[in-house]
Amino acid sequence: MDKLRPKLKVKRQQLRRRRHQSAWITLDGGPANHRCEVADVSEAGAKISLSGMVETGGQFSIAFVPRGARRRCEVVWRRGNMLGIKFIG
């Protein structure tokens, strides 16, 4: 009989809040024209889902409202169309 292992819990310093909202990605200082979905967010970062094949590179800016204030971020991990990002600067 196989023993079931308990799932590992990731201990984060920041509380993440689940969100199901749109955001807009800006690449290389251009217009915020790449839409994404925010799965969760904290003061330090977020988990987002890209719609379509958008090549983000290692850093980009994200706005949580159209034409709103942008936050610079860095990609921490990628899994398919999901990205884990941390806010920088």
Secondary structure, DSSP 8 states (H G I E B T S, - for coil): ------------SS--EEEEEEEEEE-TT--S-EEEEEEEE-SSEEEEEESS-----SEEEEESSTT--EEEEEEEEEETTEEEEEE--
